[in-house]
Amino acid sequence: MISYTQAVQTIIRNLPQPLQEERLALTATHQRVLSRALTAPHDMPPFDQSLMDGYALRSRDTRAVTPARPVRLTLGATLTAGEYLEQPLKPHQAVPIMTGAPIPPGADAVLKMEDSEVEGSDLVIRQPLGRWVNVQRRGDEIRRRTVVLPRGERLTPQRIGTVLALGLASADVARRPRLALVAPGDELLPPGAAPQPAKKWCSNLYALELRAQELGCASVNLGIVPDTLDSLTEALRRGLDNDIIVILGASGRGQHDFAARAMTAAGADILFRGVAANPGRGVTVARHRQTLIMGLPGSPWGSFVGFETFVRPAIRTLLGQPAIPRELTATVRTSVKVRPGTTHFFPCRLHPDPEGWQATLLNNLLDLSRADSQPLGLLVMPPHRRLLRAGSRVRIQPLTMD
């Protein structure tokens, strides 16, 4: 039996590397992962622009202004967003300007519309204005050649919108990892099937398929198969054109635990069998050419945790991301006592707190489903620890803040 750290290192070493990349229109890259960084080709904003509806003027024309000695500026034509002036603003001249419109050459301040006083064709100024008041300078948000999104970044609507605003139209993204799932078990029923004695409905096969898609994979459901060596072997052979195959169950050492034998029968080489992790003690991993086969616990709870702790690092690595997301620190609300020598994982709900995150442990699937609207994480208890007291600071692997 190997440690959890050794298991993840072995998985990463045996992944098919690297995945091909493809260039897509940015509007088609939602939730894809960048294979090359995106760099700003232009400043943003690309010119000095007005932050207000008001009047663009030269601040020097207002330096000597007092309420008793106002200055009058001659008004020119209104400048709206999308329009610009080529001629510099003349001394003692002002231009009506709309929010987002380019500042005319020579102007360096904007008087807000609500603070203005207009008499006929003149703007009356009774207070001096400083330089660049109500003006956003060119490049204030992003400077040209800035790396806006690094390699490995997931493209969300907000990130896509940012790079579209820079004039970019396409991006190089990693190919979606292909992941297949299979659930061996004579006791398993498909969703919606009529109840049968000693049978239960299979849920993890479908839930983890959706999770794989959420993480950026193209998923294949190999279905529920009977608890026989031949059935599981045949299912594995059908899935060998994928990057990863996940077996949900049959990975222990019981009479009907055929995962390791089916891997071998399908032509794969066993990389390890058994990990000092809980859940995950029976996890088995093998490799067949460019395909990694991973056997997880079959219970919904064990397979959920196992998928996050063993499969997710593989997916992230294939996509060019760090195998383990950046951990955060939280305060655990309840005490935890375990047997040392094993890495323990506890799903938890995260609560923001003025002094940092608070972590509440989740004990079952009902707790997990009710907490899904809040940030979720895995509390990682290293093998040398046997007790965490309430109030202890702990390491958390975030699950929903990628």
Contacts in CASP RR format, 6 or more apart in sequence:
PFRMAT RR
TARGET T0000
AUTHOR 0000-0000-0000
METHOD contacts of the structure
MODEL  1
MISYTQAVQTIIRNLPQPLQEERLALTATHQRVLSRALTAPHDMPPFDQS
LMDGYALRSRDTRAVTPARPVRLTLGATLTAGEYLEQPLKPHQAVPIMTG
APIPPGADAVLKMEDSEVEGSDLVIRQPLGRWVNVQRRGDEIRRRTVVLP
RGERLTPQRIGTVLALGLASADVARRPRLALVAPGDELLPPGAAPQPAKK
WCSNLYALELRAQELGCASVNLGIVPDTLDSLTEALRRGLDNDIIVILGA
SGRGQHDFAARAMTAAGADILFRGVAANPGRGVTVARHRQTLIMGLPGSP
WGSFVGFETFVRPAIRTLLGQPAIPRELTATVRTSVKVRPGTTHFFPCRL
HPDPEGWQATLLNNLLDLSRADSQPLGLLVMPPHRRLLRAGSRVRIQPLT
MD
1 274 0 8 1.000
1 275 0 8 1.000
1 276 0 8 1.000
1 281 0 8 1.000
2 10 0 8 1.000
2 272 0 8 1.000
2 274 0 8 1.000
2 275 0 8 1.000
2 276 0 8 1.000
3 275 0 8 1.000
3 276 0 8 1.000
3 343 0 8 1.000
3 383 0 8 1.000
4 275 0 8 1.000
4 276 0 8 1.000
4 277 0 8 1.000
4 309 0 8 1.000
4 343 0 8 1.000
4 383 0 8 1.000
5 343 0 8 1.000
6 272 0 8 1.000
7 272 0 8 1.000
7 275 0 8 1.000
7 277 0 8 1.000
7 283 0 8 1.000
7 285 0 8 1.000
7 310 0 8 1.000
8 310 0 8 1.000
8 313 0 8 1.000
8 323 0 8 1.000
8 324 0 8 1.000
10 271 0 8 1.000
10 272 0 8 1.000
10 285 0 8 1.000
11 271 0 8 1.000
11 285 0 8 1.000
11 292 0 8 1.000
11 294 0 8 1.000
11 310 0 8 1.000
11 313 0 8 1.000
11 314 0 8 1.000
12 313 0 8 1.000
12 314 0 8 1.000
12 317 0 8 1.000
12 323 0 8 1.000
14 271 0 8 1.000
14 285 0 8 1.000
14 287 0 8 1.000
14 292 0 8 1.000
15 243 0 8 1.000
15 292 0 8 1.000
15 314 0 8 1.000
15 317 0 8 1.000
15 318 0 8 1.000
16 243 0 8 1.000
16 290 0 8 1.000
16 291 0 8 1.000
16 292 0 8 1.000
16 318 0 8 1.000
17 318 0 8 1.000
18 320 0 8 1.000
19 35 0 8 1.000
19 174 0 8 1.000
19 175 0 8 1.000
19 177 0 8 1.000
19 243 0 8 1.000
19 318 0 8 1.000
19 319 0 8 1.000
19 320 0 8 1.000
20 174 0 8 1.000
20 175 0 8 1.000
21 35 0 8 1.000
21 36 0 8 1.000
21 172 0 8 1.000
21 173 0 8 1.000
21 174 0 8 1.000
21 175 0 8 1.000
22 172 0 8 1.000
22 173 0 8 1.000
22 175 0 8 1.000
23 170 0 8 1.000
23 171 0 8 1.000
23 172 0 8 1.000
23 173 0 8 1.000
24 32 0 8 1.000
24 170 0 8 1.000
24 171 0 8 1.000
24 173 0 8 1.000
25 169 0 8 1.000
25 170 0 8 1.000
26 155 0 8 1.000
26 160 0 8 1.000
26 161 0 8 1.000
26 163 0 8 1.000
26 164 0 8 1.000
26 168 0 8 1.000
26 169 0 8 1.000
26 170 0 8 1.000
26 171 0 8 1.000
27 160 0 8 1.000
27 164 0 8 1.000
29 155 0 8 1.000
29 160 0 8 1.000
29 171 0 8 1.000
29 173 0 8 1.000
30 155 0 8 1.000
30 156 0 8 1.000
30 157 0 8 1.000
30 160 0 8 1.000
31 154 0 8 1.000
31 155 0 8 1.000
31 156 0 8 1.000
31 214 0 8 1.000
31 216 0 8 1.000
32 154 0 8 1.000
32 155 0 8 1.000
32 171 0 8 1.000
32 173 0 8 1.000
32 174 0 8 1.000
32 176 0 8 1.000
32 216 0 8 1.000
33 152 0 8 1.000
33 153 0 8 1.000
33 154 0 8 1.000
33 155 0 8 1.000
33 173 0 8 1.000
33 174 0 8 1.000
33 216 0 8 1.000
33 319 0 8 1.000
33 320 0 8 1.000
33 321 0 8 1.000
34 149 0 8 1.000
34 150 0 8 1.000
34 151 0 8 1.000
34 152 0 8 1.000
34 153 0 8 1.000
34 154 0 8 1.000
34 155 0 8 1.000
34 171 0 8 1.000
34 172 0 8 1.000
34 173 0 8 1.000
34 174 0 8 1.000
35 151 0 8 1.000
35 152 0 8 1.000
35 172 0 8 1.000
35 173 0 8 1.000
35 174 0 8 1.000
35 320 0 8 1.000
36 151 0 8 1.000
36 171 0 8 1.000
36 172 0 8 1.000
37 147 0 8 1.000
37 149 0 8 1.000
37 150 0 8 1.000
37 151 0 8 1.000
38 147 0 8 1.000
38 148 0 8 1.000
38 149 0 8 1.000
38 163 0 8 1.000
38 168 0 8 1.000
38 171 0 8 1.000
39 145 0 8 1.000
39 146 0 8 1.000
39 147 0 8 1.000
39 148 0 8 1.000
40 142 0 8 1.000
40 143 0 8 1.000
40 144 0 8 1.000
40 145 0 8 1.000
40 146 0 8 1.000
40 148 0 8 1.000
40 166 0 8 1.000
41 144 0 8 1.000
41 166 0 8 1.000
41 167 0 8 1.000
41 168 0 8 1.000
42 144 0 8 1.000
42 166 0 8 1.000
42 167 0 8 1.000
43 138 0 8 1.000
43 139 0 8 1.000
43 142 0 8 1.000
43 143 0 8 1.000
43 144 0 8 1.000
44 139 0 8 1.000
44 141 0 8 1.000
44 142 0 8 1.000
44 165 0 8 1.000
44 166 0 8 1.000
45 100 0 8 1.000
45 136 0 8 1.000
45 138 0 8 1.000
45 139 0 8 1.000
45 140 0 8 1.000
45 141 0 8 1.000
46 138 0 8 1.000
46 139 0 8 1.000
47 84 0 8 1.000
47 102 0 8 1.000
47 103 0 8 1.000
47 138 0 8 1.000
48 102 0 8 1.000
48 103 0 8 1.000
48 135 0 8 1.000
48 136 0 8 1.000
48 137 0 8 1.000
48 138 0 8 1.000
49 100 0 8 1.000
49 101 0 8 1.000
49 102 0 8 1.000
49 103 0 8 1.000
49 135 0 8 1.000
49 136 0 8 1.000
50 56 0 8 1.000
50 97 0 8 1.000
50 98 0 8 1.000
50 99 0 8 1.000
50 100 0 8 1.000
50 101 0 8 1.000
50 102 0 8 1.000
50 103 0 8 1.000
50 110 0 8 1.000
50 134 0 8 1.000
50 135 0 8 1.000
50 136 0 8 1.000
51 99 0 8 1.000
51 100 0 8 1.000
51 110 0 8 1.000
51 134 0 8 1.000
51 135 0 8 1.000
51 136 0 8 1.000
52 99 0 8 1.000
52 110 0 8 1.000
52 112 0 8 1.000
52 113 0 8 1.000
52 134 0 8 1.000
53 97 0 8 1.000
53 98 0 8 1.000
53 99 0 8 1.000
53 112 0 8 1.000
53 113 0 8 1.000
54 96 0 8 1.000
54 97 0 8 1.000
54 98 0 8 1.000
54 110 0 8 1.000
54 111 0 8 1.000
54 112 0 8 1.000
54 113 0 8 1.000
54 116 0 8 1.000
54 134 0 8 1.000
55 73 0 8 1.000
55 75 0 8 1.000
55 94 0 8 1.000
55 95 0 8 1.000
55 96 0 8 1.000
55 97 0 8 1.000
55 110 0 8 1.000
55 111 0 8 1.000
55 113 0 8 1.000
55 116 0 8 1.000
55 123 0 8 1.000
56 79 0 8 1.000
56 89 0 8 1.000
56 94 0 8 1.000
56 95 0 8 1.000
56 97 0 8 1.000
56 103 0 8 1.000
56 104 0 8 1.000
56 107 0 8 1.000
56 109 0 8 1.000
56 110 0 8 1.000
57 73 0 8 1.000
57 89 0 8 1.000
57 93 0 8 1.000
57 94 0 8 1.000
57 95 0 8 1.000
57 107 0 8 1.000
57 109 0 8 1.000
57 110 0 8 1.000
57 111 0 8 1.000
57 123 0 8 1.000
57 125 0 8 1.000
57 129 0 8 1.000
58 89 0 8 1.000
58 91 0 8 1.000
58 93 0 8 1.000
58 106 0 8 1.000
58 107 0 8 1.000
58 108 0 8 1.000
58 109 0 8 1.000
59 108 0 8 1.000
59 109 0 8 1.000
59 128 0 8 1.000
59 129 0 8 1.000
59 130 0 8 1.000
59 131 0 8 1.000
59 133 0 8 1.000
61 71 0 8 1.000
61 73 0 8 1.000
61 91 0 8 1.000
61 92 0 8 1.000
61 125 0 8 1.000
62 71 0 8 1.000
62 109 0 8 1.000
62 125 0 8 1.000
62 127 0 8 1.000
62 128 0 8 1.000
62 129 0 8 1.000
62 130 0 8 1.000
63 128 0 8 1.000
64 71 0 8 1.000
64 128 0 8 1.000
65 71 0 8 1.000
65 125 0 8 1.000
65 126 0 8 1.000
65 127 0 8 1.000
65 128 0 8 1.000
66 126 0 8 1.000
67 126 0 8 1.000
67 127 0 8 1.000
70 124 0 8 1.000
70 125 0 8 1.000
70 126 0 8 1.000
71 92 0 8 1.000
71 124 0 8 1.000
71 125 0 8 1.000
72 92 0 8 1.000
72 119 0 8 1.000
72 122 0 8 1.000
72 123 0 8 1.000
72 124 0 8 1.000
72 125 0 8 1.000
73 92 0 8 1.000
73 93 0 8 1.000
73 94 0 8 1.000
73 122 0 8 1.000
73 123 0 8 1.000
73 125 0 8 1.000
74 92 0 8 1.000
74 93 0 8 1.000
74 94 0 8 1.000
74 121 0 8 1.000
74 122 0 8 1.000
74 123 0 8 1.000
75 93 0 8 1.000
75 94 0 8 1.000
75 95 0 8 1.000
75 96 0 8 1.000
75 118 0 8 1.000
75 121 0 8 1.000
75 122 0 8 1.000
75 123 0 8 1.000
76 93 0 8 1.000
76 94 0 8 1.000
76 95 0 8 1.000
76 96 0 8 1.000
77 95 0 8 1.000
77 96 0 8 1.000
78 95 0 8 1.000
78 96 0 8 1.000
78 97 0 8 1.000
78 98 0 8 1.000
79 85 0 8 1.000
79 95 0 8 1.000
79 96 0 8 1.000
79 97 0 8 1.000
79 98 0 8 1.000
79 101 0 8 1.000
79 102 0 8 1.000
79 104 0 8 1.000
80 98 0 8 1.000
80 101 0 8 1.000
81 98 0 8 1.000
81 99 0 8 1.000
81 100 0 8 1.000
81 101 0 8 1.000
82 101 0 8 1.000
82 102 0 8 1.000
83 101 0 8 1.000
83 102 0 8 1.000
84 101 0 8 1.000
84 102 0 8 1.000
84 104 0 8 1.000
85 95 0 8 1.000
85 102 0 8 1.000
85 104 0 8 1.000
85 105 0 8 1.000
86 105 0 8 1.000
87 104 0 8 1.000
87 105 0 8 1.000
88 104 0 8 1.000
88 105 0 8 1.000
88 106 0 8 1.000
89 95 0 8 1.000
89 104 0 8 1.000
89 105 0 8 1.000
89 106 0 8 1.000
89 107 0 8 1.000
94 111 0 8 1.000
94 123 0 8 1.000
95 104 0 8 1.000
95 107 0 8 1.000
97 103 0 8 1.000
97 104 0 8 1.000
97 110 0 8 1.000
103 110 0 8 1.000
103 135 0 8 1.000
108 131 0 8 1.000
108 132 0 8 1.000
108 135 0 8 1.000
109 129 0 8 1.000
109 130 0 8 1.000
109 131 0 8 1.000
109 132 0 8 1.000
109 133 0 8 1.000
109 134 0 8 1.000
109 135 0 8 1.000
110 133 0 8 1.000
110 134 0 8 1.000
110 135 0 8 1.000
111 123 0 8 1.000
111 125 0 8 1.000
111 129 0 8 1.000
111 133 0 8 1.000
111 134 0 8 1.000
112 134 0 8 1.000
116 123 0 8 1.000
117 123 0 8 1.000
117 124 0 8 1.000
117 125 0 8 1.000
117 126 0 8 1.000
118 124 0 8 1.000
142 148 0 8 1.000
142 162 0 8 1.000
142 166 0 8 1.000
148 162 0 8 1.000
148 163 0 8 1.000
148 166 0 8 1.000
149 155 0 8 1.000
149 159 0 8 1.000
149 162 0 8 1.000
149 163 0 8 1.000
151 320 0 8 1.000
152 174 0 8 1.000
152 319 0 8 1.000
152 320 0 8 1.000
152 321 0 8 1.000
153 159 0 8 1.000
154 402 0 8 1.000
155 171 0 8 1.000
155 173 0 8 1.000
163 171 0 8 1.000
174 318 0 8 1.000
174 319 0 8 1.000
174 320 0 8 1.000
176 216 0 8 1.000
176 217 0 8 1.000
176 218 0 8 1.000
177 216 0 8 1.000
177 217 0 8 1.000
177 218 0 8 1.000
177 243 0 8 1.000
177 244 0 8 1.000
177 315 0 8 1.000
177 318 0 8 1.000
177 319 0 8 1.000
178 217 0 8 1.000
178 218 0 8 1.000
178 219 0 8 1.000
178 220 0 8 1.000
178 241 0 8 1.000
178 242 0 8 1.000
178 243 0 8 1.000
178 244 0 8 1.000
179 212 0 8 1.000
179 217 0 8 1.000
179 218 0 8 1.000
179 219 0 8 1.000
179 220 0 8 1.000
179 242 0 8 1.000
179 243 0 8 1.000
179 244 0 8 1.000
179 245 0 8 1.000
179 246 0 8 1.000
179 311 0 8 1.000
179 315 0 8 1.000
180 219 0 8 1.000
180 220 0 8 1.000
180 221 0 8 1.000
180 222 0 8 1.000
180 238 0 8 1.000
180 239 0 8 1.000
180 242 0 8 1.000
180 244 0 8 1.000
180 245 0 8 1.000
180 246 0 8 1.000
181 205 0 8 1.000
181 208 0 8 1.000
181 209 0 8 1.000
181 212 0 8 1.000
181 219 0 8 1.000
181 220 0 8 1.000
181 221 0 8 1.000
181 222 0 8 1.000
181 223 0 8 1.000
181 245 0 8 1.000
181 246 0 8 1.000
181 248 0 8 1.000
182 205 0 8 1.000
182 222 0 8 1.000
182 223 0 8 1.000
182 224 0 8 1.000
182 225 0 8 1.000
182 232 0 8 1.000
182 235 0 8 1.000
182 236 0 8 1.000
182 245 0 8 1.000
182 246 0 8 1.000
182 247 0 8 1.000
182 248 0 8 1.000
183 202 0 8 1.000
183 204 0 8 1.000
183 205 0 8 1.000
183 223 0 8 1.000
183 224 0 8 1.000
183 225 0 8 1.000
183 247 0 8 1.000
183 248 0 8 1.000
183 249 0 8 1.000
183 298 0 8 1.000
184 224 0 8 1.000
184 225 0 8 1.000
184 226 0 8 1.000
184 227 0 8 1.000
184 231 0 8 1.000
184 232 0 8 1.000
184 235 0 8 1.000
184 247 0 8 1.000
184 248 0 8 1.000
184 249 0 8 1.000
184 250 0 8 1.000
184 258 0 8 1.000
184 259 0 8 1.000
185 224 0 8 1.000
185 225 0 8 1.000
185 226 0 8 1.000
185 227 0 8 1.000
185 249 0 8 1.000
185 250 0 8 1.000
185 256 0 8 1.000
186 226 0 8 1.000
186 227 0 8 1.000
187 198 0 8 1.000
187 199 0 8 1.000
187 200 0 8 1.000
188 199 0 8 1.000
188 200 0 8 1.000
188 201 0 8 1.000
188 202 0 8 1.000
188 224 0 8 1.000
189 195 0 8 1.000
189 196 0 8 1.000
189 199 0 8 1.000
189 200 0 8 1.000
189 201 0 8 1.000
189 202 0 8 1.000
190 201 0 8 1.000
190 202 0 8 1.000
190 224 0 8 1.000
191 201 0 8 1.000
191 202 0 8 1.000
191 203 0 8 1.000
191 206 0 8 1.000
192 201 0 8 1.000
193 199 0 8 1.000
193 201 0 8 1.000
202 224 0 8 1.000
203 300 0 8 1.000
204 248 0 8 1.000
204 298 0 8 1.000
204 299 0 8 1.000
204 300 0 8 1.000
204 303 0 8 1.000
204 304 0 8 1.000
205 221 0 8 1.000
205 223 0 8 1.000
205 224 0 8 1.000
205 248 0 8 1.000
206 221 0 8 1.000
207 300 0 8 1.000
207 304 0 8 1.000
208 246 0 8 1.000
208 248 0 8 1.000
208 303 0 8 1.000
208 304 0 8 1.000
208 307 0 8 1.000
209 219 0 8 1.000
209 221 0 8 1.000
211 307 0 8 1.000
212 219 0 8 1.000
212 311 0 8 1.000
212 315 0 8 1.000
213 219 0 8 1.000
215 312 0 8 1.000
215 315 0 8 1.000
215 316 0 8 1.000
216 315 0 8 1.000
216 319 0 8 1.000
217 315 0 8 1.000
220 239 0 8 1.000
220 242 0 8 1.000
222 235 0 8 1.000
222 238 0 8 1.000
222 239 0 8 1.000
222 245 0 8 1.000
223 235 0 8 1.000
225 231 0 8 1.000
225 232 0 8 1.000
225 234 0 8 1.000
225 235 0 8 1.000
227 250 0 8 1.000
227 256 0 8 1.000
227 258 0 8 1.000
228 258 0 8 1.000
229 258 0 8 1.000
229 261 0 8 1.000
229 262 0 8 1.000
229 265 0 8 1.000
232 247 0 8 1.000
232 250 0 8 1.000
232 258 0 8 1.000
232 259 0 8 1.000
232 262 0 8 1.000
233 262 0 8 1.000
233 265 0 8 1.000
233 266 0 8 1.000
236 245 0 8 1.000
236 247 0 8 1.000
236 262 0 8 1.000
236 263 0 8 1.000
236 266 0 8 1.000
236 268 0 8 1.000
236 293 0 8 1.000
237 266 0 8 1.000
239 245 0 8 1.000
239 291 0 8 1.000
240 266 0 8 1.000
240 288 0 8 1.000
240 289 0 8 1.000
240 291 0 8 1.000
241 291 0 8 1.000
242 291 0 8 1.000
243 290 0 8 1.000
243 291 0 8 1.000
243 292 0 8 1.000
243 318 0 8 1.000
244 291 0 8 1.000
244 292 0 8 1.000
244 293 0 8 1.000
244 294 0 8 1.000
244 311 0 8 1.000
244 314 0 8 1.000
244 315 0 8 1.000
245 291 0 8 1.000
245 292 0 8 1.000
245 293 0 8 1.000
245 294 0 8 1.000
246 294 0 8 1.000
246 295 0 8 1.000
246 296 0 8 1.000
246 307 0 8 1.000
246 311 0 8 1.000
247 259 0 8 1.000
247 262 0 8 1.000
247 293 0 8 1.000
247 294 0 8 1.000
247 295 0 8 1.000
247 296 0 8 1.000
248 295 0 8 1.000
248 296 0 8 1.000
248 297 0 8 1.000
248 298 0 8 1.000
248 303 0 8 1.000
249 257 0 8 1.000
249 259 0 8 1.000
249 295 0 8 1.000
249 296 0 8 1.000
249 297 0 8 1.000
249 298 0 8 1.000
249 303 0 8 1.000
250 256 0 8 1.000
250 257 0 8 1.000
250 258 0 8 1.000
250 259 0 8 1.000
250 262 0 8 1.000
250 295 0 8 1.000
250 298 0 8 1.000
251 257 0 8 1.000
251 259 0 8 1.000
251 260 0 8 1.000
251 282 0 8 1.000
251 283 0 8 1.000
251 284 0 8 1.000
251 295 0 8 1.000
251 296 0 8 1.000
251 297 0 8 1.000
251 298 0 8 1.000
252 259 0 8 1.000
252 282 0 8 1.000
252 284 0 8 1.000
253 282 0 8 1.000
259 284 0 8 1.000
259 295 0 8 1.000
260 270 0 8 1.000
260 273 0 8 1.000
260 284 0 8 1.000
260 286 0 8 1.000
263 270 0 8 1.000
263 284 0 8 1.000
263 286 0 8 1.000
263 288 0 8 1.000
263 293 0 8 1.000
264 270 0 8 1.000
264 286 0 8 1.000
266 288 0 8 1.000
266 293 0 8 1.000
267 288 0 8 1.000
268 286 0 8 1.000
268 287 0 8 1.000
268 288 0 8 1.000
268 291 0 8 1.000
268 293 0 8 1.000
269 286 0 8 1.000
269 287 0 8 1.000
269 288 0 8 1.000
270 284 0 8 1.000
270 285 0 8 1.000
270 286 0 8 1.000
271 285 0 8 1.000
271 286 0 8 1.000
271 287 0 8 1.000
272 284 0 8 1.000
272 285 0 8 1.000
273 282 0 8 1.000
273 284 0 8 1.000
274 280 0 8 1.000
274 281 0 8 1.000
274 282 0 8 1.000
274 283 0 8 1.000
274 284 0 8 1.000
275 281 0 8 1.000
275 282 0 8 1.000
275 283 0 8 1.000
275 310 0 8 1.000
276 341 0 8 1.000
276 342 0 8 1.000
276 343 0 8 1.000
276 383 0 8 1.000
277 283 0 8 1.000
277 309 0 8 1.000
277 342 0 8 1.000
277 343 0 8 1.000
277 344 0 8 1.000
277 345 0 8 1.000
278 338 0 8 1.000
278 342 0 8 1.000
278 343 0 8 1.000
278 344 0 8 1.000
278 345 0 8 1.000
279 297 0 8 1.000
279 301 0 8 1.000
279 302 0 8 1.000
279 305 0 8 1.000
279 306 0 8 1.000
279 345 0 8 1.000
280 296 0 8 1.000
280 297 0 8 1.000
280 302 0 8 1.000
280 305 0 8 1.000
280 306 0 8 1.000
280 309 0 8 1.000
280 310 0 8 1.000
281 342 0 8 1.000
282 297 0 8 1.000
283 294 0 8 1.000
283 295 0 8 1.000
283 296 0 8 1.000
283 297 0 8 1.000
283 306 0 8 1.000
283 310 0 8 1.000
284 294 0 8 1.000
284 295 0 8 1.000
285 292 0 8 1.000
285 293 0 8 1.000
285 294 0 8 1.000
285 295 0 8 1.000
285 310 0 8 1.000
286 292 0 8 1.000
286 293 0 8 1.000
287 293 0 8 1.000
292 314 0 8 1.000
294 310 0 8 1.000
294 311 0 8 1.000
294 314 0 8 1.000
296 302 0 8 1.000
296 303 0 8 1.000
296 306 0 8 1.000
296 307 0 8 1.000
296 310 0 8 1.000
296 311 0 8 1.000
297 303 0 8 1.000
297 306 0 8 1.000
300 365 0 8 1.000
301 364 0 8 1.000
301 365 0 8 1.000
304 347 0 8 1.000
304 365 0 8 1.000
304 368 0 8 1.000
305 345 0 8 1.000
305 347 0 8 1.000
305 378 0 8 1.000
306 345 0 8 1.000
308 345 0 8 1.000
308 378 0 8 1.000
308 397 0 8 1.000
308 399 0 8 1.000
309 345 0 8 1.000
309 378 0 8 1.000
313 323 0 8 1.000
313 324 0 8 1.000
314 323 0 8 1.000
316 322 0 8 1.000
316 323 0 8 1.000
316 324 0 8 1.000
316 325 0 8 1.000
317 323 0 8 1.000
324 397 0 8 1.000
325 397 0 8 1.000
325 398 0 8 1.000
325 402 0 8 1.000
326 398 0 8 1.000
327 380 0 8 1.000
327 395 0 8 1.000
327 396 0 8 1.000
327 397 0 8 1.000
327 398 0 8 1.000
328 357 0 8 1.000
328 395 0 8 1.000
328 396 0 8 1.000
328 398 0 8 1.000
329 356 0 8 1.000
329 357 0 8 1.000
329 393 0 8 1.000
329 394 0 8 1.000
329 395 0 8 1.000
329 396 0 8 1.000
330 348 0 8 1.000
330 350 0 8 1.000
330 356 0 8 1.000
330 357 0 8 1.000
330 358 0 8 1.000
330 359 0 8 1.000
330 379 0 8 1.000
330 393 0 8 1.000
330 394 0 8 1.000
330 396 0 8 1.000
331 353 0 8 1.000
331 355 0 8 1.000
331 356 0 8 1.000
331 357 0 8 1.000
331 358 0 8 1.000
331 359 0 8 1.000
331 391 0 8 1.000
331 392 0 8 1.000
331 393 0 8 1.000
331 394 0 8 1.000
332 348 0 8 1.000
332 359 0 8 1.000
332 361 0 8 1.000
332 379 0 8 1.000
332 388 0 8 1.000
332 390 0 8 1.000
332 391 0 8 1.000
332 392 0 8 1.000
332 394 0 8 1.000
333 358 0 8 1.000
333 359 0 8 1.000
333 360 0 8 1.000
333 361 0 8 1.000
333 390 0 8 1.000
333 391 0 8 1.000
334 360 0 8 1.000
334 361 0 8 1.000
334 390 0 8 1.000
335 387 0 8 1.000
335 388 0 8 1.000
335 389 0 8 1.000
335 390 0 8 1.000
336 344 0 8 1.000
336 346 0 8 1.000
336 361 0 8 1.000
336 379 0 8 1.000
336 381 0 8 1.000
336 387 0 8 1.000
336 388 0 8 1.000
337 386 0 8 1.000
337 387 0 8 1.000
337 388 0 8 1.000
338 344 0 8 1.000
338 381 0 8 1.000
338 385 0 8 1.000
338 386 0 8 1.000
338 387 0 8 1.000
339 386 0 8 1.000
340 383 0 8 1.000
340 384 0 8 1.000
340 385 0 8 1.000
340 386 0 8 1.000
341 383 0 8 1.000
341 384 0 8 1.000
342 383 0 8 1.000
343 380 0 8 1.000
343 381 0 8 1.000
343 382 0 8 1.000
343 383 0 8 1.000
344 380 0 8 1.000
344 381 0 8 1.000
345 378 0 8 1.000
345 379 0 8 1.000
345 380 0 8 1.000
345 381 0 8 1.000
346 361 0 8 1.000
346 362 0 8 1.000
346 378 0 8 1.000
346 379 0 8 1.000
346 381 0 8 1.000
347 361 0 8 1.000
347 362 0 8 1.000
347 368 0 8 1.000
347 376 0 8 1.000
347 377 0 8 1.000
347 378 0 8 1.000
347 379 0 8 1.000
347 399 0 8 1.000
348 359 0 8 1.000
348 360 0 8 1.000
348 361 0 8 1.000
348 362 0 8 1.000
348 376 0 8 1.000
348 377 0 8 1.000
348 378 0 8 1.000
348 379 0 8 1.000
348 396 0 8 1.000
349 359 0 8 1.000
349 360 0 8 1.000
349 362 0 8 1.000
349 367 0 8 1.000
349 371 0 8 1.000
349 374 0 8 1.000
349 375 0 8 1.000
349 376 0 8 1.000
349 377 0 8 1.000
350 357 0 8 1.000
350 358 0 8 1.000
350 359 0 8 1.000
350 374 0 8 1.000
350 375 0 8 1.000
350 376 0 8 1.000
350 377 0 8 1.000
350 396 0 8 1.000
350 398 0 8 1.000
351 357 0 8 1.000
351 358 0 8 1.000
351 359 0 8 1.000
351 360 0 8 1.000
351 374 0 8 1.000
352 358 0 8 1.000
357 396 0 8 1.000
359 377 0 8 1.000
359 379 0 8 1.000
359 394 0 8 1.000
359 396 0 8 1.000
360 371 0 8 1.000
361 379 0 8 1.000
362 368 0 8 1.000
362 371 0 8 1.000
368 376 0 8 1.000
375 398 0 8 1.000
375 399 0 8 1.000
375 400 0 8 1.000
375 401 0 8 1.000
376 398 0 8 1.000
376 399 0 8 1.000
376 400 0 8 1.000
377 396 0 8 1.000
377 397 0 8 1.000
377 398 0 8 1.000
377 399 0 8 1.000
377 400 0 8 1.000
378 396 0 8 1.000
378 397 0 8 1.000
378 399 0 8 1.000
379 394 0 8 1.000
379 395 0 8 1.000
379 396 0 8 1.000
380 394 0 8 1.000
380 395 0 8 1.000
380 396 0 8 1.000
380 397 0 8 1.000
381 388 0 8 1.000
381 394 0 8 1.000
388 394 0 8 1.000
END
